[in-house]
Amino acid sequence: MSKSTLEKKNICGVVVTYHPDDGLEGRIDVLSGQVDHIVIVDNHTSAEKIRVLDGMAERKNVHLIRNARNLGVATALNEGMAWARQNGYAWAFLFDQDSVLEEGALDTLIDVFEDYGEADAPAVLGCNYRDVNACIVHYPDESASGISWRERKTVITSGSLVSIDVYNRIGPFRDAFFIDHVDDEYCLRARRRGYKVIATCKPVMLHSVGATTKHRLLWKRPGTTNHPAFRRYYMTRNHIILIKEYFATEPRWVYDTVHSRMKSLVLMCLFEKQRPAKIRNVLKGFFHGVFRSAQERV
């Protein structure tokens, strides 16, 4: 696979929406200035919001795909990727509806792409980001020392530039995962096939993981994400599936994510609302992850 150029004219933005807030149009404006075209895939939002999305599609460089029901993030991403591929784009720039791309982000990504010394393009070029709830930069910002990128095992979907050539080779996002660990599964599969996953050192996006709140626990103030109860099923089931599939080839990723998930579960049980429903979904997700296939749904 040759290393194609990275420039605005061969990048298509892909944004998945589901009952977006009123700030979406402003975020789309920022993204539209840095890509050639945008495809919004809406997972059956309200009639009022659909009118807003229809208006954006009429006024901007936006194409709208309207799903009759919520098909999940993975399927929606695949629909957007298919549109980008059919329209001749080399890269898809994936975004959650609430992520905010900073001005000049594409220039940073182009610099990273040019600094990347491999003959083949990476499967995924992710954005380092500022977590607006936790008030931290997700990865250490090493850009001041002249380092523009680091290889990562996985990066989040939002802010990911995905090579459509690699996507064609390794296959689509895993529909049955529905919402959680969709990005992890794709990145790990790409790595297993010999492709690289990298991310910028400079943060170029604002993003939030769940709805993080801080709490007092002894002398610390840990945060908990407050994901809704149904998410705890997919978070647990899909994580178990990935542990089973990658514990031999990605042991460090498995160790780190198990440690993080256990900490998250303890904090959930201590501080979050709807704990009984969330615990039931964790147990159900664990059972399905261990004993059943990824086709199971809540």
C-alpha angles and dihedrals in degrees: 000000000000121000102251120203122268113224138134095263094061098044125092120191117224118198124180115207134193117168093331122199126247093267094068096094092056091050090049089052091057092047094045091059091059102043135049096237140353130219115199115201109198119200097210103294126178123295091247093054092044089059089054091050091047088053092052091050090053096048105034143043088276133127117197125212112192118202118203090221139011104284094176133252096282095054092043091052090050090052090052092046090051091053092049091049093048090052095053103255121151097203136035118207105207124207142178113227094248100045117108118215113209122233111266094023092128091056089055091049092049090051090051091048091052092046091051102102102199121109091228124058119250117258090232132014107195132195123241107226147191112244102225094201100042091038093224138116107247097222124026109272104235096162093106089064091053098260109131102179146012131202112249133190092225138358130195120265095241111084093015120140104208121198107233090204091059090042089057090051102046100032137246132306111288106266095197091061086068100186118343128070090004089129094044092051093050094048094047091048090050091051091049088055091053101261127130129241114202138171136201118259091213113075109238102166142054113224139161129212107215115312101306120204127183123233138185114250113168105300095341136079106213123182129231124201101220095213112179118265096256090057091060088066095055093039090056101037096046092044091054090049091052092047089054092047100043109026090104098046102030104032094152092054090048093050094047095046094045090052091048093046093050090051090048092051093051091051091046091055092047103043117009129095123242090034097161092054092045093049090050090052092048090053092045091048091049092051093048092044093053101037109020141045131270089256091082116112133191 
